[in-house]
Amino acid sequence: MTYTILSIVFPIFAIVGLGFWYGRRHAPEMDAVNRMNLQLFIPALLFSVLSSKDFDPAAYAMLAGATAVLIIGAGLITWPLARLAGWQFRTFVPTMMFKNSGNMGLPLAVFALGDAALPAAVVLFVLSTTMHFTVGTAILQGRVDPLIVFRLPMLLATIVGIGFSQLGIPVWGPLATGVGLLGQIAIPLMLFALGVRMTDVDLADWRIGAAAAVLCPVSGLVFALPLVAVLDLPDLQRNLLILFAILPPAVLCYMLAEKYGQEPRKVASIVLLGNLFSLVAIPVTLFYVLA
C-alpha cells in the first residue's frame, strides 16, 4: 500500500518541486504560459474528454450536486470561524470553498483512480471553476456578474464538447488527435506552474496560512463523508468526492485576490501552506480511499 501511494503522489509533487526549483533559479515569466494554459490547453483537454461518444452528463449529475453542496457548505461553516478569529471573510472563506481541482485534482484523480476517473474529475473541475468565477468573484466584489462565465474559454469548450457528445457528432479523427495532444500539455503544465507560483510567496502571514491548511481539508470532509454515506454514488465517484474534499486551496484564489486587492499576501500564504500541507493530507486520504 505504501509503495502504491508513493507511486501516486511522487509524480505530482516531483513536478511541482521541479517548477519551484526552476522558478527560484531562473524566475521565468509565467503570465503568458498560464494564459495559454487557460485559453488553449485546458479547453482542449475538456473538449477532448467531453466530446467522447461515451460521455454521459447524467451519470455525473449526483456527483456534481454533491460537490456544489460541499463547496457552499465549506463556506458556510468557515465564515463564522473567520469572524471569530478576526480575519476578513472575503480573504478567508473563498480559499476554504474553492479547491485546487485543476493543478492538483486532475492529476491526482488520474494517478490514484486511473484514466476512467478523468471525465468525472473534469466535471468537478469545470463546476468548481465556474462557481469560483461566479460565487467566488461575487464574494470578492460584493456583486454578481453572471455574464463572466460566457467569457471563459474552458466553459465554452465544455458546452461545445458536451454538445458533440449528446448530438452524436463525431470529431474528425486527425482533429481529435491534435486536440488531444494539446490537452495532454495541460496537466503537467498546471503542476509545473503551481511550483513556480509558490516562489512568489512569503510566510509573513503564516498563522492564517497554517490554520487554513488544516481547516480546508477538514471543512471539506465534514460534508463529503456524510454525502458519500447517504448518496448512492458509484465507488469511483465516491472516492473522487473524498479526494476533492481534501484538496488544498486553489491557486486561482490568490490570482483573484491580487486582481481585486483583497489582502493578496495573506491569501498567498494560505495557498502556499495549504498546498504544502497536502503532502500530508493526500497520502493519509489515499490510505482510506484505496483501502
N, C-alpha and C positions, 0 to 999 in steps of 0.2 A: 504493500500500500504506500509506504513512504517513497519508494522509487517512482511509483505511478504519479504521485502528487508532484514530486520533483520534476518529472518529465513534462508536467503540465505548466508549472509556474516558471521553470527556468527560462524557456524561450521568451516569455513575456517580459520578465524583469531583466533578462540579459539585453534585450533590445532597448528597453528604457534606460538601462545603465549605460549602454553604448551611446545613446543620444545625450545623456548627461555628460559623459566624458568628452564627447566630441564638442558639445556646446561650451564646456569650460575651456577647452583647448583652442577652439577656433572661433567661437562666438558667431555662428552663422546667422544670417538674416533669414528668419523663418516665416515672416509675414506672407511673402509670395508663395512659399511652399504650402503653408496652411490654407491659403486661399485656393490654390489649385486642388488641394485635397477636398475642401468643402464644395467646390464648384464643379469638379470633374471626376475625381477618382471615387469618392464616396457615392455620388449619384450613379456612377457606372456600376458599382457593386450592388446598390439597391436595385437598379433596373435588371441586372443580370440574374439576381436571385428571385425577384418578384415577378418577372415576366415568364418564368418557367411554367410550362403547362401543368405541372404537378402542384403549383402553389394554390392553396385554398384558404382565402382570408377567414372564412367562417370557422376553420379549425383553430384559429388563434383568438377568437373573439373573447372567450372567457379569460384567457391569459392577459389580453390587453386590458380588460376591465379590472382584473385583479391588480395589474401594475398601476393603473390610474388611481385605484384606492390606496395603494401603498405610497405613491408619490404625495398625494394630498394628505394622507394620514400622517406621514412623517413630518410634514409642515405643521399640522395642527398640534402635534404633541411637543414639538420643539419650540414653537412660538412662545408659550409661557415660560419655558426654561430660559430662553434668550432674555426675556424681560426680567426674570428673577436674577440672572447673572449681570444684568446691566448692559447687555450687548444690543446693538441696533438689530431689529428683526429683519430689516432689509439686507443686512450684511450676513446674518447667520442662517436664517431659515431657508433661503434658496439653496445653500450648499448642502443642507440636510435632505432636501427634496429631490434634487437632480443628480443622478449618479453618473459616474464615468462609463456610461454604457457603450461609448464608441471606442475610445482609446484602450480601455481595459476590458469592457464587457464582450465585445465581438471576438477578440482572440481567445479570451478565457472560455467562452461558450464552445468554440470550435475545438480547442485543445482538450477541454475537460469532457465534453459530451459528444464530440465528433461532428462531421460535416452536416449530419442530419439536423443539428441544432441551429445551423446558420439562419434558415428562414425565420424561426421563432425569435432568435436574437436580433435579427434585423427589424422585426415588428416592434420589439421593446425599444430598440434604438430610435426608430422613427417616432414612436409615441412619446418617448421621453424628451426627444429634441423638440418636437412640435409643442409639447406642453411647456418646455423651457422658454421657447421664443414667444409664447403667448402668456401663460400664467406667470412664468418667471419674470419676464420683462414688465408685466403689469405690476408685480410686487415692487420692482425697482423704480418704475416710472410713476406709479400711482394711477395708471390708466391702461386700458386695453386697446391694442392695435390689431384687430382681427385680420387685417389685410397683410400683415407681415408674413404669414405662412405661405402666401402665394408668391412671395419673393425669394423663397428658399429653393435652390436647385434640387436638394435632396427630397423635398416633398413633391416637387413636380415629377422627379424620376420615379417616386413611389406610385403616384397616381397613374402615370403612363405605363409603368411595369405591371401594375395590377390590372389595368385596362387590357393590355395584351393578353395576360393570363386568362381573364374572365371571358373575353371575347373569342378566345381560341385562335388568336392571330399568331402564326409562327414568326419568329425572328429569323431573318436570313442568316444562314449558318456562318459565313465569314464575318458578318456584322456582330453576331453573338460572340464569336471568338474574340474579336477586337475589343468589344465592350467588357468581356470577361477578363481579358488581360489588364485593361485599365483598372478594373475593380480590384484585382489582386494587389495593386500597389497600395490600396487604401489602408489595410490593417497594419502592415509593418511600418508604414509611414506615420500612422497615428501614434504607435508606440514610440517610435524614434522622436517624434515631435514632442511627446509628453516629457521625455527625458531632457530635451533641450530647454523646454519651457521651465523646468524645475531649477535651472541655473539662475533664473532671474529673481528668485525668491530669497528673502532673508527671514530670519527667525525672531525678529524683534517682537512679534505678537504670538509667541509660542504658546501662551496659556490658552487662548481661544482656539488655536490650532490643535492643541493636544486634546482639549475637551471635545472638539468637533470630530477628531479622528476616531474617538470611541463612540460618540453618540450617533454618528452617521450609520454604521452597520447595525447598531443596537436598535435605533428607531426604525430601520427597515425590517429587521427580524420581528419586531413587535407586531407588525401586520402580516408579514409573509408567512410565518408559522401557522397562525390561525387560518389564513386563507387557504393554504395547501391542505390543512386538515379538513376544512369544510367543503371545498370545491373538488369536483371530480375531474381533476386535471390528469392528462397522461403523464407518466413518470418523467419523460424528458422535459416537459413544460414545468412540472412541479420543481424539478431540480434547478431549472433555469431561473425560475422566480426567486428561489432561495439565493442563488448566486447573484442575481441582480440586486437583491436586498442588501447585500453586504459590500457592494461596490463602493469605492471612495467617491468624494465629490467630483463633479465634472470639471475639467479644465475650462469649459465654457463659462462656468461661474465667475472665474477670475477675469476672463475677457470681457464679459458683460459688466462686471463691477467697475472695471477700468473705463469702459465706454461711458457709463452713466455716473462716474465719480462717486461710487458707493463704497468707501473705505477699501480700495483695491489691495492695499498692503495687508490688511487683516484677512481678506478673502484669499490672497495668495498663500498666506501661512496655513490657512485651513486646507486648501487644496494640496499643498505640498505634504503636510504632516498626515493628512488623510490618505494620500496615495502611498506614503511610506508605511503607514500602519497596515495597509492592505497586504504587506509582506507577511503579516501575522494572520490577519482575518481570512484571507483567501485560503491558505493551506488548511487552517482549522476547519473552515466550512467544507472544503473538499473532502476531508475525512468523513464528515457527516453525510455528504451527498453521495460519495462513491460507495459508502457502506450500505 
